[in-house]
Amino acid sequence: MNSYSAAEATIDVAYTITSEGGSLVSYPTVVRWEDGDWKVVITETGAPIAPGPLSNLGGYIPWAGV
């Protein structure tokens, strides 16, 4: 979590891009609290923060959905 308030947060999510040989990417994602739930913020030009390369997953917390 990069930043947080009651109305908005920026969460840095790491992805592995398998089509590029397993490259790691940091993708800061802005979410906003609306109508009782967190919603991803997307502008007309796309996501408000561009992804960037990662050399390792140090500092990230593993998570898996069900």
PDBQT receptor file of N, H, CA, C and O in Angstrom, charges set to zero:
ATOM      1  N   MET A   1       0.854  -1.159   0.000  1.00  0.00    +0.000 N 
ATOM      2  CA  MET A   1       0.000   0.000   0.000  1.00  0.00    +0.000 C 
ATOM      3  C   MET A   1       0.905   1.229   0.000  1.00  0.00    +0.000 C 
ATOM      4  O   MET A   1       1.671   1.449   0.938  1.00  0.00    +0.000 OA
ATOM      5  N   ASN A   2       0.808   2.014  -1.049  1.00  0.00    +0.000 N 
ATOM      6  H   ASN A   2       0.185   1.834  -1.811  1.00  0.00    +0.000 HD
ATOM      7  CA  ASN A   2       1.645   3.211  -1.161  1.00  0.00    +0.000 C 
ATOM      8  C   ASN A   2       1.058   4.407  -0.427  1.00  0.00    +0.000 C 
ATOM      9  O   ASN A   2       1.787   5.176   0.199  1.00  0.00    +0.000 OA
ATOM     10  N   SER A   3      -0.258   4.563  -0.504  1.00  0.00    +0.000 N 
ATOM     11  H   SER A   3      -0.850   3.938  -1.013  1.00  0.00    +0.000 HD
ATOM     12  CA  SER A   3      -0.931   5.660   0.201  1.00  0.00    +0.000 C 
ATOM     13  C   SER A   3      -2.361   5.232   0.497  1.00  0.00    +0.000 C 
ATOM     14  O   SER A   3      -2.913   4.356  -0.170  1.00  0.00    +0.000 OA
ATOM     15  N   TYR A   4      -2.957   5.869   1.515  1.00  0.00    +0.000 N 
ATOM     16  H   TYR A   4      -2.509   6.581   2.056  1.00  0.00    +0.000 HD
ATOM     17  CA  TYR A   4      -4.302   5.487   1.925  1.00  0.00    +0.000 C 
ATOM     18  C   TYR A   4      -4.997   6.646   2.618  1.00  0.00    +0.000 C 
ATOM     19  O   TYR A   4      -4.408   7.347   3.440  1.00  0.00    +0.000 OA
ATOM     20  N   SER A   5      -6.252   6.829   2.269  1.00  0.00    +0.000 N 
ATOM     21  H   SER A   5      -6.731   6.260   1.600  1.00  0.00    +0.000 HD
ATOM     22  CA  SER A   5      -7.148   7.721   3.004  1.00  0.00    +0.000 C 
ATOM     23  C   SER A   5      -8.498   7.018   3.046  1.00  0.00    +0.000 C 
ATOM     24  O   SER A   5      -8.655   5.947   2.460  1.00  0.00    +0.000 OA
ATOM     25  N   ALA A   6      -9.458   7.598   3.721  1.00  0.00    +0.000 N 
ATOM     26  H   ALA A   6      -9.330   8.468   4.197  1.00  0.00    +0.000 HD
ATOM     27  CA  ALA A   6     -10.782   6.981   3.798  1.00  0.00    +0.000 C 
ATOM     28  C   ALA A   6     -11.475   6.943   2.435  1.00  0.00    +0.000 C 
ATOM     29  O   ALA A   6     -12.383   6.139   2.223  1.00  0.00    +0.000 OA
ATOM     30  N   ALA A   7     -11.048   7.811   1.507  1.00  0.00    +0.000 N 
ATOM     31  H   ALA A   7     -10.310   8.464   1.678  1.00  0.00    +0.000 HD
ATOM     32  CA  ALA A   7     -11.718   7.908   0.213  1.00  0.00    +0.000 C 
ATOM     33  C   ALA A   7     -10.940   7.295  -0.948  1.00  0.00    +0.000 C 
ATOM     34  O   ALA A   7     -11.536   6.924  -1.959  1.00  0.00    +0.000 OA
ATOM     35  N   GLU A   8      -9.587   7.179  -0.814  1.00  0.00    +0.000 N 
ATOM     36  H   GLU A   8      -9.103   7.480   0.007  1.00  0.00    +0.000 HD
ATOM     37  CA  GLU A   8      -8.791   6.724  -1.941  1.00  0.00    +0.000 C 
ATOM     38  C   GLU A   8      -7.503   6.063  -1.458  1.00  0.00    +0.000 C 
ATOM     39  O   GLU A   8      -6.961   6.428  -0.415  1.00  0.00    +0.000 OA
ATOM     40  N   ALA A   9      -7.020   5.091  -2.224  1.00  0.00    +0.000 N 
ATOM     41  H   ALA A   9      -7.460   4.794  -3.071  1.00  0.00    +0.000 HD
ATOM     42  CA  ALA A   9      -5.770   4.404  -1.884  1.00  0.00    +0.000 C 
ATOM     43  C   ALA A   9      -5.010   4.078  -3.159  1.00  0.00    +0.000 C 
ATOM     44  O   ALA A   9      -5.602   3.920  -4.226  1.00  0.00    +0.000 OA
ATOM     45  N   THR A  10      -3.692   3.980  -3.036  1.00  0.00    +0.000 N 
ATOM     46  H   THR A  10      -3.212   4.109  -2.168  1.00  0.00    +0.000 HD
ATOM     47  CA  THR A  10      -2.855   3.504  -4.129  1.00  0.00    +0.000 C 
ATOM     48  C   THR A  10      -2.186   2.226  -3.653  1.00  0.00    +0.000 C 
ATOM     49  O   THR A  10      -1.433   2.224  -2.679  1.00  0.00    +0.000 OA
ATOM     50  N   ILE A  11      -2.477   1.138  -4.360  1.00  0.00    +0.000 N 
ATOM     51  H   ILE A  11      -3.089   1.140  -5.151  1.00  0.00    +0.000 HD
ATOM     52  CA  ILE A  11      -1.971  -0.183  -4.002  1.00  0.00    +0.000 C 
ATOM     53  C   ILE A  11      -1.035  -0.631  -5.112  1.00  0.00    +0.000 C 
ATOM     54  O   ILE A  11      -1.423  -0.665  -6.280  1.00  0.00    +0.000 OA
ATOM     55  N   ASP A  12       0.202  -0.975  -4.749  1.00  0.00    +0.000 N 
ATOM     56  H   ASP A  12       0.516  -0.947  -3.800  1.00  0.00    +0.000 HD
ATOM     57  CA  ASP A  12       1.191  -1.418  -5.730  1.00  0.00    +0.000 C 
ATOM     58  C   ASP A  12       1.093  -2.931  -5.870  1.00  0.00    +0.000 C 
ATOM     59  O   ASP A  12       1.415  -3.671  -4.941  1.00  0.00    +0.000 OA
ATOM     60  N   VAL A  13       0.649  -3.384  -7.032  1.00  0.00    +0.000 N 
ATOM     61  H   VAL A  13       0.387  -2.783  -7.787  1.00  0.00    +0.000 HD
ATOM     62  CA  VAL A  13       0.458  -4.809  -7.292  1.00  0.00    +0.000 C 
ATOM     63  C   VAL A  13       1.571  -5.276  -8.238  1.00  0.00    +0.000 C 
ATOM     64  O   VAL A  13       1.860  -4.617  -9.236  1.00  0.00    +0.000 OA
ATOM     65  N   ALA A  14       2.190  -6.413  -7.917  1.00  0.00    +0.000 N 
ATOM     66  H   ALA A  14       1.955  -6.949  -7.106  1.00  0.00    +0.000 HD
ATOM     67  CA  ALA A  14       3.231  -6.985  -8.773  1.00  0.00    +0.000 C 
ATOM     68  C   ALA A  14       2.631  -8.098  -9.624  1.00  0.00    +0.000 C 
ATOM     69  O   ALA A  14       1.878  -8.940  -9.133  1.00  0.00    +0.000 OA
ATOM     70  N   TYR A  15       2.977  -8.086 -10.906  1.00  0.00    +0.000 N 
ATOM     71  H   TYR A  15       3.588  -7.402 -11.305  1.00  0.00    +0.000 HD
ATOM     72  CA  TYR A  15       2.507  -9.097 -11.848  1.00  0.00    +0.000 C 
ATOM     73  C   TYR A  15       3.704  -9.758 -12.518  1.00  0.00    +0.000 C 
ATOM     74  O   TYR A  15       4.762  -9.147 -12.668  1.00  0.00    +0.000 OA
ATOM     75  N   THR A  16       3.526 -11.011 -12.917  1.00  0.00    +0.000 N 
ATOM     76  H   THR A  16       2.667 -11.508 -12.795  1.00  0.00    +0.000 HD
ATOM     77  CA  THR A  16       4.490 -11.687 -13.762  1.00  0.00    +0.000 C 
ATOM     78  C   THR A  16       3.901 -11.739 -15.166  1.00  0.00    +0.000 C 
ATOM     79  O   THR A  16       2.802 -12.258 -15.364  1.00  0.00    +0.000 OA
ATOM     80  N   ILE A  17       4.623 -11.208 -16.129  1.00  0.00    +0.000 N 
ATOM     81  H   ILE A  17       5.515 -10.786 -15.968  1.00  0.00    +0.000 HD
ATOM     82  CA  ILE A  17       4.150 -11.223 -17.513  1.00  0.00    +0.000 C 
ATOM     83  C   ILE A  17       4.750 -12.448 -18.190  1.00  0.00    +0.000 C 
ATOM     84  O   ILE A  17       5.919 -12.451 -18.575  1.00  0.00    +0.000 OA
ATOM     85  N   THR A  18       3.941 -13.478 -18.328  1.00  0.00    +0.000 N 
ATOM     86  H   THR A  18       2.992 -13.475 -18.015  1.00  0.00    +0.000 HD
ATOM     87  CA  THR A  18       4.437 -14.754 -18.866  1.00  0.00    +0.000 C 
ATOM     88  C   THR A  18       4.781 -14.674 -20.348  1.00  0.00    +0.000 C 
ATOM     89  O   THR A  18       5.644 -15.417 -20.815  1.00  0.00    +0.000 OA
ATOM     90  N   SER A  19       4.126 -13.790 -21.098  1.00  0.00    +0.000 N 
ATOM     91  H   SER A  19       3.425 -13.186 -20.719  1.00  0.00    +0.000 HD
ATOM     92  CA  SER A  19       4.410 -13.672 -22.527  1.00  0.00    +0.000 C 
ATOM     93  C   SER A  19       5.781 -13.044 -22.778  1.00  0.00    +0.000 C 
ATOM     94  O   SER A  19       6.286 -13.090 -23.900  1.00  0.00    +0.000 OA
ATOM     95  N   GLU A  20       6.382 -12.462 -21.746  1.00  0.00    +0.000 N 
ATOM     96  H   GLU A  20       5.971 -12.424 -20.835  1.00  0.00    +0.000 HD
ATOM     97  CA  GLU A  20       7.710 -11.857 -21.881  1.00  0.00    +0.000 C 
ATOM     98  C   GLU A  20       8.741 -12.620 -21.060  1.00  0.00    +0.000 C 
ATOM     99  O   GLU A  20       9.679 -12.023 -20.531  1.00  0.00    +0.000 OA
ATOM    100  N   GLY A  21       8.571 -13.936 -20.950  1.00  0.00    +0.000 N 
ATOM    101  H   GLY A  21       7.809 -14.420 -21.380  1.00  0.00    +0.000 HD
ATOM    102  CA  GLY A  21       9.546 -14.764 -20.267  1.00  0.00    +0.000 C 
ATOM    103  C   GLY A  21       9.529 -14.658 -18.756  1.00  0.00    +0.000 C 
ATOM    104  O   GLY A  21      10.531 -14.967 -18.111  1.00  0.00    +0.000 OA
ATOM    105  N   GLY A  22       8.438 -14.236 -18.183  1.00  0.00    +0.000 N 
ATOM    106  H   GLY A  22       7.624 -13.985 -18.707  1.00  0.00    +0.000 HD
ATOM    107  CA  GLY A  22       8.325 -14.155 -16.734  1.00  0.00    +0.000 C 
ATOM    108  C   GLY A  22       8.814 -12.842 -16.158  1.00  0.00    +0.000 C 
ATOM    109  O   GLY A  22       9.251 -12.810 -15.007  1.00  0.00    +0.000 OA
ATOM    110  N   SER A  23       8.756 -11.755 -16.915  1.00  0.00    +0.000 N 
ATOM    111  H   SER A  23       8.401 -11.781 -17.850  1.00  0.00    +0.000 HD
ATOM    112  CA  SER A  23       9.172 -10.441 -16.426  1.00  0.00    +0.000 C 
ATOM    113  C   SER A  23       8.262  -9.984 -15.299  1.00  0.00    +0.000 C 
ATOM    114  O   SER A  23       7.047 -10.173 -15.355  1.00  0.00    +0.000 OA
ATOM    115  N   LEU A  24       8.861  -9.377 -14.268  1.00  0.00    +0.000 N 
ATOM    116  H   LEU A  24       9.848  -9.224 -14.222  1.00  0.00    +0.000 HD
ATOM    117  CA  LEU A  24       8.086  -8.824 -13.153  1.00  0.00    +0.000 C 
ATOM    118  C   LEU A  24       7.786  -7.357 -13.403  1.00  0.00    +0.000 C 
ATOM    119  O   LEU A  24       8.641  -6.606 -13.873  1.00  0.00    +0.000 OA
ATOM    120  N   VAL A  25       6.557  -6.956 -13.083  1.00  0.00    +0.000 N 
ATOM    121  H   VAL A  25       5.862  -7.566 -12.701  1.00  0.00    +0.000 HD
ATOM    122  CA  VAL A  25       6.121  -5.579 -13.291  1.00  0.00    +0.000 C 
ATOM    123  C   VAL A  25       5.419  -5.071 -12.039  1.00  0.00    +0.000 C 
ATOM    124  O   VAL A  25       4.609  -5.778 -11.440  1.00  0.00    +0.000 OA
ATOM    125  N   SER A  26       5.735  -3.846 -11.652  1.00  0.00    +0.000 N 
ATOM    126  H   SER A  26       6.393  -3.271 -12.139  1.00  0.00    +0.000 HD
ATOM    127  CA  SER A  26       5.046  -3.148 -10.574  1.00  0.00    +0.000 C 
ATOM    128  C   SER A  26       3.937  -2.308 -11.205  1.00  0.00    +0.000 C 
ATOM    129  O   SER A  26       4.183  -1.530 -12.126  1.00  0.00    +0.000 OA
ATOM    130  N   TYR A  27       2.715  -2.475 -10.700  1.00  0.00    +0.000 N 
ATOM    131  H   TYR A  27       2.516  -3.108  -9.952  1.00  0.00    +0.000 HD
ATOM    132  CA  TYR A  27       1.583  -1.753 -11.275  1.00  0.00    +0.000 C 
ATOM    133  C   TYR A  27       0.807  -1.056 -10.167  1.00  0.00    +0.000 C 
ATOM    134  O   TYR A  27      -0.122  -1.637  -9.606  1.00  0.00    +0.000 OA
ATOM    135  N   PRO A  28       1.180   0.196  -9.842  1.00  0.00    +0.000 N 
ATOM    136  CA  PRO A  28       0.426   0.940  -8.831  1.00  0.00    +0.000 C 
ATOM    137  C   PRO A  28      -1.004   1.161  -9.310  1.00  0.00    +0.000 C 
ATOM    138  O   PRO A  28      -1.227   1.684 -10.402  1.00  0.00    +0.000 OA
ATOM    139  N   THR A  29      -1.965   0.762  -8.489  1.00  0.00    +0.000 N 
ATOM    140  H   THR A  29      -1.784   0.338  -7.602  1.00  0.00    +0.000 HD
ATOM    141  CA  THR A  29      -3.375   0.835  -8.851  1.00  0.00    +0.000 C 
ATOM    142  C   THR A  29      -4.103   1.764  -7.882  1.00  0.00    +0.000 C 
ATOM    143  O   THR A  29      -4.054   1.570  -6.667  1.00  0.00    +0.000 OA
ATOM    144  N   VAL A  30      -4.770   2.763  -8.426  1.00  0.00    +0.000 N 
ATOM    145  H   VAL A  30      -4.810   2.920  -9.413  1.00  0.00    +0.000 HD
ATOM    146  CA  VAL A  30      -5.534   3.706  -7.605  1.00  0.00    +0.000 C 
ATOM    147  C   VAL A  30      -6.954   3.170  -7.468  1.00  0.00    +0.000 C 
ATOM    148  O   VAL A  30      -7.595   2.827  -8.461  1.00  0.00    +0.000 OA
ATOM    149  N   VAL A  31      -7.439   3.102  -6.230  1.00  0.00    +0.000 N 
ATOM    150  H   VAL A  31      -6.918   3.381  -5.423  1.00  0.00    +0.000 HD
ATOM    151  CA  VAL A  31      -8.821   2.692  -5.965  1.00  0.00    +0.000 C 
ATOM    152  C   VAL A  31      -9.520   3.780  -5.164  1.00  0.00    +0.000 C 
ATOM    153  O   VAL A  31      -8.893   4.477  -4.366  1.00  0.00    +0.000 OA
ATOM    154  N   ARG A  32     -10.812   3.919  -5.382  1.00  0.00    +0.000 N 
ATOM    155  H   ARG A  32     -11.321   3.353  -6.031  1.00  0.00    +0.000 HD
ATOM    156  CA  ARG A  32     -11.603   4.958  -4.713  1.00  0.00    +0.000 C 
ATOM    157  C   ARG A  32     -12.821   4.305  -4.070  1.00  0.00    +0.000 C 
ATOM    158  O   ARG A  32     -13.441   3.425  -4.666  1.00  0.00    +0.000 OA
ATOM    159  N   TRP A  33     -13.165   4.733  -2.854  1.00  0.00    +0.000 N 
ATOM    160  H   TRP A  33     -12.661   5.449  -2.370  1.00  0.00    +0.000 HD
ATOM    161  CA  TRP A  33     -14.332   4.219  -2.147  1.00  0.00    +0.000 C 
ATOM    162  C   TRP A  33     -15.577   4.883  -2.708  1.00  0.00    +0.000 C 
ATOM    163  O   TRP A  33     -15.750   6.096  -2.587  1.00  0.00    +0.000 OA
ATOM    164  N   GLU A  34     -16.457   4.076  -3.331  1.00  0.00    +0.000 N 
ATOM    165  H   GLU A  34     -16.316   3.091  -3.429  1.00  0.00    +0.000 HD
ATOM    166  CA  GLU A  34     -17.703   4.585  -3.911  1.00  0.00    +0.000 C 
ATOM    167  C   GLU A  34     -18.816   3.583  -3.682  1.00  0.00    +0.000 C 
ATOM    168  O   GLU A  34     -18.630   2.386  -3.902  1.00  0.00    +0.000 OA
ATOM    169  N   ASP A  35     -19.945   4.049  -3.253  1.00  0.00    +0.000 N 
ATOM    170  H   ASP A  35     -20.095   5.021  -3.074  1.00  0.00    +0.000 HD
ATOM    171  CA  ASP A  35     -21.136   3.216  -3.079  1.00  0.00    +0.000 C 
ATOM    172  C   ASP A  35     -20.865   1.969  -2.247  1.00  0.00    +0.000 C 
ATOM    173  O   ASP A  35     -21.373   0.892  -2.557  1.00  0.00    +0.000 OA
ATOM    174  N   GLY A  36     -20.063   2.112  -1.184  1.00  0.00    +0.000 N 
ATOM    175  H   GLY A  36     -19.650   2.988  -0.932  1.00  0.00    +0.000 HD
ATOM    176  CA  GLY A  36     -19.825   1.012  -0.259  1.00  0.00    +0.000 C 
ATOM    177  C   GLY A  36     -18.816  -0.027  -0.697  1.00  0.00    +0.000 C 
ATOM    178  O   GLY A  36     -18.778  -1.124  -0.141  1.00  0.00    +0.000 OA
ATOM    179  N   ASP A  37     -17.975   0.304  -1.710  1.00  0.00    +0.000 N 
ATOM    180  H   ASP A  37     -18.005   1.195  -2.163  1.00  0.00    +0.000 HD
ATOM    181  CA  ASP A  37     -16.975  -0.654  -2.175  1.00  0.00    +0.000 C 
ATOM    182  C   ASP A  37     -15.801   0.097  -2.796  1.00  0.00    +0.000 C 
ATOM    183  O   ASP A  37     -15.949   1.240  -3.228  1.00  0.00    +0.000 OA
ATOM    184  N   TRP A  38     -14.626  -0.554  -2.841  1.00  0.00    +0.000 N 
ATOM    185  H   TRP A  38     -14.506  -1.483  -2.490  1.00  0.00    +0.000 HD
ATOM    186  CA  TRP A  38     -13.455   0.022  -3.505  1.00  0.00    +0.000 C 
ATOM    187  C   TRP A  38     -13.566  -0.232  -5.005  1.00  0.00    +0.000 C 
ATOM    188  O   TRP A  38     -13.810  -1.360  -5.432  1.00  0.00    +0.000 OA
ATOM    189  N   LYS A  39     -13.387   0.820  -5.802  1.00  0.00    +0.000 N 
ATOM    190  H   LYS A  39     -13.189   1.737  -5.455  1.00  0.00    +0.000 HD
ATOM    191  CA  LYS A  39     -13.463   0.723  -7.268  1.00  0.00    +0.000 C 
ATOM    192  C   LYS A  39     -12.134   1.190  -7.861  1.00  0.00    +0.000 C 
ATOM    193  O   LYS A  39     -11.566   2.187  -7.415  1.00  0.00    +0.000 OA
ATOM    194  N   VAL A  40     -11.641   0.467  -8.866  1.00  0.00    +0.000 N 
ATOM    195  H   VAL A  40     -12.102  -0.343  -9.228  1.00  0.00    +0.000 HD
ATOM    196  CA  VAL A  40     -10.416   0.847  -9.561  1.00  0.00    +0.000 C 
ATOM    197  C   VAL A  40     -10.671   2.121 -10.349  1.00  0.00    +0.000 C 
ATOM    198  O   VAL A  40     -11.692   2.241 -11.027  1.00  0.00    +0.000 OA
ATOM    199  N   VAL A  41      -9.748   3.076 -10.263  1.00  0.00    +0.000 N 
ATOM    200  H   VAL A  41      -8.919   2.979  -9.713  1.00  0.00    +0.000 HD
ATOM    201  CA  VAL A  41      -9.871   4.346 -10.978  1.00  0.00    +0.000 C 
ATOM    202  C   VAL A  41      -9.232   4.203 -12.352  1.00  0.00    +0.000 C 
ATOM    203  O   VAL A  41      -8.042   3.910 -12.465  1.00  0.00    +0.000 OA
ATOM    204  N   ILE A  42     -10.029   4.410 -13.391  1.00  0.00    +0.000 N 
ATOM    205  H   ILE A  42     -10.996   4.648 -13.299  1.00  0.00    +0.000 HD
ATOM    206  CA  ILE A  42      -9.559   4.392 -14.775  1.00  0.00    +0.000 C 
ATOM    207  C   ILE A  42      -9.989   5.711 -15.405  1.00  0.00    +0.000 C 
ATOM    208  O   ILE A  42     -11.152   6.104 -15.310  1.00  0.00    +0.000 OA
ATOM    209  N   THR A  43      -9.041   6.394 -16.052  1.00  0.00    +0.000 N 
ATOM    210  H   THR A  43      -8.096   6.075 -16.130  1.00  0.00    +0.000 HD
ATOM    211  CA  THR A  43      -9.368   7.639 -16.737  1.00  0.00    +0.000 C 
ATOM    212  C   THR A  43      -9.566   7.364 -18.218  1.00  0.00    +0.000 C 
ATOM    213  O   THR A  43      -9.391   6.231 -18.666  1.00  0.00    +0.000 OA
ATOM    214  N   GLU A  44      -9.927   8.385 -18.980  1.00  0.00    +0.000 N 
ATOM    215  H   GLU A  44     -10.069   9.305 -18.616  1.00  0.00    +0.000 HD
ATOM    216  CA  GLU A  44     -10.116   8.211 -20.421  1.00  0.00    +0.000 C 
ATOM    217  C   GLU A  44      -8.821   7.805 -21.114  1.00  0.00    +0.000 C 
ATOM    218  O   GLU A  44      -8.856   7.185 -22.177  1.00  0.00    +0.000 OA
ATOM    219  N   THR A  45      -7.683   8.147 -20.523  1.00  0.00    +0.000 N 
ATOM    220  H   THR A  45      -7.655   8.651 -19.660  1.00  0.00    +0.000 HD
ATOM    221  CA  THR A  45      -6.391   7.795 -21.115  1.00  0.00    +0.000 C 
ATOM    222  C   THR A  45      -5.823   6.517 -20.520  1.00  0.00    +0.000 C 
ATOM    223  O   THR A  45      -4.684   6.158 -20.819  1.00  0.00    +0.000 OA
ATOM    224  N   GLY A  46      -6.587   5.823 -19.686  1.00  0.00    +0.000 N 
ATOM    225  H   GLY A  46      -7.513   6.115 -19.443  1.00  0.00    +0.000 HD
ATOM    226  CA  GLY A  46      -6.138   4.574 -19.080  1.00  0.00    +0.000 C 
ATOM    227  C   GLY A  46      -5.896   4.734 -17.595  1.00  0.00    +0.000 C 
ATOM    228  O   GLY A  46      -6.459   5.619 -16.952  1.00  0.00    +0.000 OA
ATOM    229  N   ALA A  47      -5.056   3.870 -17.060  1.00  0.00    +0.000 N 
ATOM    230  H   ALA A  47      -4.599   3.151 -17.582  1.00  0.00    +0.000 HD
ATOM    231  CA  ALA A  47      -4.742   3.919 -15.630  1.00  0.00    +0.000 C 
ATOM    232  C   ALA A  47      -3.951   5.193 -15.327  1.00  0.00    +0.000 C 
ATOM    233  O   ALA A  47      -3.151   5.634 -16.152  1.00  0.00    +0.000 OA
ATOM    234  N   PRO A  48      -4.171   5.795 -14.136  1.00  0.00    +0.000 N 
ATOM    235  CA  PRO A  48      -3.499   7.054 -13.812  1.00  0.00    +0.000 C 
ATOM    236  C   PRO A  48      -1.999   6.917 -13.548  1.00  0.00    +0.000 C 
ATOM    237  O   PRO A  48      -1.282   7.917 -13.600  1.00  0.00    +0.000 OA
ATOM    238  N   ILE A  49      -1.503   5.705 -13.265  1.00  0.00    +0.000 N 
ATOM    239  H   ILE A  49      -2.085   4.893 -13.223  1.00  0.00    +0.000 HD
ATOM    240  CA  ILE A  49      -0.079   5.493 -12.996  1.00  0.00    +0.000 C 
ATOM    241  C   ILE A  49       0.427   4.377 -13.901  1.00  0.00    +0.000 C 
ATOM    242  O   ILE A  49      -0.186   3.312 -13.974  1.00  0.00    +0.000 OA
ATOM    243  N   ALA A  50       1.534   4.611 -14.588  1.00  0.00    +0.000 N 
ATOM    244  H   ALA A  50       2.032   5.476 -14.530  1.00  0.00    +0.000 HD
ATOM    245  CA  ALA A  50       2.085   3.622 -15.516  1.00  0.00    +0.000 C 
ATOM    246  C   ALA A  50       2.840   2.523 -14.769  1.00  0.00    +0.000 C 
ATOM    247  O   ALA A  50       3.444   2.787 -13.730  1.00  0.00    +0.000 OA
ATOM    248  N   PRO A  51       2.812   1.287 -15.290  1.00  0.00    +0.000 N 
ATOM    249  CA  PRO A  51       3.576   0.202 -14.683  1.00  0.00    +0.000 C 
ATOM    250  C   PRO A  51       5.073   0.393 -14.905  1.00  0.00    +0.000 C 
ATOM    251  O   PRO A  51       5.491   1.130 -15.798  1.00  0.00    +0.000 OA
ATOM    252  N   GLY A  52       5.874  -0.281 -14.080  1.00  0.00    +0.000 N 
ATOM    253  H   GLY A  52       5.535  -0.880 -13.354  1.00  0.00    +0.000 HD
ATOM    254  CA  GLY A  52       7.324  -0.217 -14.216  1.00  0.00    +0.000 C 
ATOM    255  C   GLY A  52       7.944  -1.574 -13.922  1.00  0.00    +0.000 C 
ATOM    256  O   GLY A  52       7.316  -2.407 -13.270  1.00  0.00    +0.000 OA
ATOM    257  N   PRO A  53       9.170  -1.813 -14.394  1.00  0.00    +0.000 N 
ATOM    258  CA  PRO A  53       9.813  -3.108 -14.194  1.00  0.00    +0.000 C 
ATOM    259  C   PRO A  53      10.232  -3.331 -12.741  1.00  0.00    +0.000 C 
ATOM    260  O   PRO A  53      10.529  -2.380 -12.017  1.00  0.00    +0.000 OA
ATOM    261  N   LEU A  54      10.253  -4.601 -12.324  1.00  0.00    +0.000 N 
ATOM    262  H   LEU A  54      10.012  -5.373 -12.912  1.00  0.00    +0.000 HD
ATOM    263  CA  LEU A  54      10.714  -5.002 -10.992  1.00  0.00    +0.000 C 
ATOM    264  C   LEU A  54      11.845  -6.009 -11.167  1.00  0.00    +0.000 C 
ATOM    265  O   LEU A  54      11.820  -6.819 -12.093  1.00  0.00    +0.000 OA
ATOM    266  N   SER A  55      12.834  -5.959 -10.281  1.00  0.00    +0.000 N 
ATOM    267  H   SER A  55      12.853  -5.300  -9.528  1.00  0.00    +0.000 HD
ATOM    268  CA  SER A  55      13.911  -6.944 -10.348  1.00  0.00    +0.000 C 
ATOM    269  C   SER A  55      13.641  -8.138  -9.433  1.00  0.00    +0.000 C 
ATOM    270  O   SER A  55      14.173  -9.225  -9.656  1.00  0.00    +0.000 OA
ATOM    271  N   ASN A  56      12.803  -7.934  -8.389  1.00  0.00    +0.000 N 
ATOM    272  H   ASN A  56      12.371  -7.050  -8.207  1.00  0.00    +0.000 HD
ATOM    273  CA  ASN A  56      12.440  -9.035  -7.487  1.00  0.00    +0.000 C 
ATOM    274  C   ASN A  56      11.173  -8.656  -6.734  1.00  0.00    +0.000 C 
ATOM    275  O   ASN A  56      10.662  -7.548  -6.897  1.00  0.00    +0.000 OA
ATOM    276  N   LEU A  57      10.667  -9.563  -5.915  1.00  0.00    +0.000 N 
ATOM    277  H   LEU A  57      11.082 -10.463  -5.783  1.00  0.00    +0.000 HD
ATOM    278  CA  LEU A  57       9.421  -9.333  -5.178  1.00  0.00    +0.000 C 
ATOM    279  C   LEU A  57       9.661  -8.939  -3.721  1.00  0.00    +0.000 C 
ATOM    280  O   LEU A  57       8.756  -9.050  -2.895  1.00  0.00    +0.000 OA
ATOM    281  N   GLY A  58      10.863  -8.483  -3.402  1.00  0.00    +0.000 N 
ATOM    282  H   GLY A  58      11.599  -8.393  -4.073  1.00  0.00    +0.000 HD
ATOM    283  CA  GLY A  58      11.160  -8.035  -2.039  1.00  0.00    +0.000 C 
ATOM    284  C   GLY A  58      10.224  -6.914  -1.618  1.00  0.00    +0.000 C 
ATOM    285  O   GLY A  58      10.060  -5.939  -2.351  1.00  0.00    +0.000 OA
ATOM    286  N   GLY A  59       9.609  -7.036  -0.452  1.00  0.00    +0.000 N 
ATOM    287  H   GLY A  59       9.742  -7.828   0.144  1.00  0.00    +0.000 HD
ATOM    288  CA  GLY A  59       8.693  -6.022   0.048  1.00  0.00    +0.000 C 
ATOM    289  C   GLY A  59       7.239  -6.241  -0.323  1.00  0.00    +0.000 C 
ATOM    290  O   GLY A  59       6.368  -5.524   0.169  1.00  0.00    +0.000 OA
ATOM    291  N   TYR A  60       6.956  -7.212  -1.176  1.00  0.00    +0.000 N 
ATOM    292  H   TYR A  60       7.664  -7.795  -1.575  1.00  0.00    +0.000 HD
ATOM    293  CA  TYR A  60       5.574  -7.505  -1.563  1.00  0.00    +0.000 C 
ATOM    294  C   TYR A  60       5.029  -8.642  -0.718  1.00  0.00    +0.000 C 
ATOM    295  O   TYR A  60       5.787  -9.503  -0.271  1.00  0.00    +0.000 OA
ATOM    296  N   ILE A  61       3.734  -8.652  -0.497  1.00  0.00    +0.000 N 
ATOM    297  H   ILE A  61       3.119  -7.953  -0.861  1.00  0.00    +0.000 HD
ATOM    298  CA  ILE A  61       3.060  -9.687   0.282  1.00  0.00    +0.000 C 
ATOM    299  C   ILE A  61       2.314 -10.606  -0.676  1.00  0.00    +0.000 C 
ATOM    300  O   ILE A  61       1.466 -10.132  -1.433  1.00  0.00    +0.000 OA
ATOM    301  N   PRO A  62       2.604 -11.919  -0.667  1.00  0.00    +0.000 N 
ATOM    302  CA  PRO A  62       1.884 -12.840  -1.564  1.00  0.00    +0.000 C 
ATOM    303  C   PRO A  62       0.384 -12.843  -1.269  1.00  0.00    +0.000 C 
ATOM    304  O   PRO A  62      -0.032 -12.778  -0.112  1.00  0.00    +0.000 OA
ATOM    305  N   TRP A  63      -0.412 -12.918  -2.317  1.00  0.00    +0.000 N 
ATOM    306  H   TRP A  63      -0.074 -12.971  -3.257  1.00  0.00    +0.000 HD
ATOM    307  CA  TRP A  63      -1.867 -12.987  -2.199  1.00  0.00    +0.000 C 
ATOM    308  C   TRP A  63      -2.387 -13.836  -3.332  1.00  0.00    +0.000 C 
ATOM    309  O   TRP A  63      -1.858 -13.794  -4.442  1.00  0.00    +0.000 OA
ATOM    310  N   ALA A  64      -3.421 -14.607  -3.058  1.00  0.00    +0.000 N 
ATOM    311  H   ALA A  64      -3.851 -14.642  -2.156  1.00  0.00    +0.000 HD
ATOM    312  CA  ALA A  64      -4.054 -15.421  -4.089  1.00  0.00    +0.000 C 
ATOM    313  C   ALA A  64      -5.558 -15.388  -3.892  1.00  0.00    +0.000 C 
ATOM    314  O   ALA A  64      -6.046 -15.508  -2.768  1.00  0.00    +0.000 OA
ATOM    315  N   GLY A  65      -6.281 -15.229  -4.964  1.00  0.00    +0.000 N 
ATOM    316  H   GLY A  65      -5.885 -15.131  -5.877  1.00  0.00    +0.000 HD
ATOM    317  CA  GLY A  65      -7.743 -15.249  -4.904  1.00  0.00    +0.000 C 
ATOM    318  C   GLY A  65      -8.252 -16.680  -4.951  1.00  0.00    +0.000 C 
ATOM    319  O   GLY A  65      -7.525 -17.607  -5.308  1.00  0.00    +0.000 OA
ATOM    320  N   VAL A  66      -9.494 -16.833  -4.588  1.00  0.00    +0.000 N 
ATOM    321  H   VAL A  66     -10.084 -16.080  -4.298  1.00  0.00    +0.000 HD
ATOM    322  CA  VAL A  66     -10.092 -18.170  -4.593  1.00  0.00    +0.000 C 
ATOM    323  C   VAL A  66     -10.942 -18.314  -5.822  1.00  0.00    +0.000 C 
ATOM    324  O   VAL A  66     -11.546 -19.366  -6.035  1.00  0.00    +0.000 OA
TER     325      VAL A  66
